[in-house]
Amino acid sequence: MWGIISGAVRWLDSTVGYVLAGTLFVGLVMLPGLFGPFFADARFSFYQFEARLGSNPLRIFDFVIDQIPDYLDRGNFRPVSRIQYGLEYWALFKTSYLTGVPGHILHAIPKLAMVAALLWVVNGITRQYARASATMTSGYWKVLRWTFVVALGVFLVLLSPTQHPMMLFPGLYVGGVVTALAVTALVGRTTLTDRASRWMLILGAVLGALIAMMIELAYVAVPLVVGHLVLLLVARHGWRGALGVITRSAGLRMTVSVIGGFAVVFAPVRVIIARICSDGSCYAASAPGIDEDTLGMLATRFTSPILMIGEALGRYPPGSVGTSRIVAAYAVLVCGIGFLLITQAVMRRSTTNTTVPRSWYLLGILALGVWLFGAAIGALSEGLEPGRESAWRDTAILWPAAALTTAVVVARLIAIRKPSGIVVSALLVTVLFSPIRMNDRIMATTVADPINVAHMRVDVAMARFDESPQGRRHRCRLLKQLVARYDDPSSALDATLVLVDIASERAHGESYCPGSPEVARARRNRN
């Protein structure tokens, strides 16, 4: 028995074990949201890329390139993100077609994949600080890894799920941030090895150019690579020593390559967009703007992760049972798992160096800077509603940045000594109780919304396509019910109806509802 436990603990120490266990834990925190409905444009994007690409995913390149002028007219330039986004939804539809599992259920796969990628790359960056400070054996880093996992769960409050990046477009929003972190880790590797070949510098420039062609959230890579370079050198040489070696560092050359590649694409594209959008007609969410409310919006967006936790604590205080004892028991179970994940690292500090590294705070400085940058992106966006305290696009940055900043500080408190560490761990997981309860309640209400129910039924009928006359009549009824749920026709509804029909013809060889007046009307509206 002891051998099994020891083996499990060693597995948790491995990168694979850490990522898989951490992903499972975060998935448990947002379990109701894993299988929630599609929202906004995702409702028709699920069908769009089957309709456009059919059985040839390489068509995505022609499709995206052809759309570049239209998107420039709207004020953004994201071809790389659109390729990733299109292939994600094309693969989801194909998997649904092959398995008979509805798309909104399969959407849990990219959500969990983004959590896994986030944990993997942040773990790599954390290890770079441990290597730079020559403190790889310090138990602090083990405590920090698992504290970050639990903190991710604490800050994962699905307030306004229709806008939360993990619910709307996880691959697009969170994937852009993960890409920025991965490039940052590459710069860190170059800094630590102090070797940067010509091919590595070319790779850095290419990656920088690709980031400039992604969603604006990925632009966080620019301050990230600079901050990571400086702080890693500080961890290795101290504040004074870092100034003396930075100009000779291979990491600096790599950083310049990344930023140079980014600037080569970013600068001319932004000049073009500025001219196109000079009349104020472009897409507000990606249009920057500064006015008298910007400073207040910056403060609101910066504090939004904390405000969302406060909202959860206010509605569902820790220990409250409420109307569902099952959900409360489930929340206690997940909190217990989180407590075990942290305490197993705390208790094993006796077998390693118990000295907390003097540079333990450097990773927190980096995370805090990213947190501020994410808030600035949100505050400068003309599409942000004034005073918005809940989730929005910038939450893709704010969520992990706030979690890592908190984890660095809390892990330091936990690592002081074992008894106090266990108490602090217990306090952290106690807070986790409220977001779990709130996520369940919000998603229960969201799933029950009549419009969401109608979309999910259309999705299920597509996945379990019935070619019989009864099946056709059933699908036609579903389209009528879907249209009836909308008070007024909308372009998004029209797009859904048309793309559902085209995707059905491509995948199943027949119209979703042959002769449907709803689809015919939608086609006329779109022409």
Disulfide bonds with the S-S distance in Angstrom:
Cys277-Cys282 1.85
Cys476-Cys513 1.85
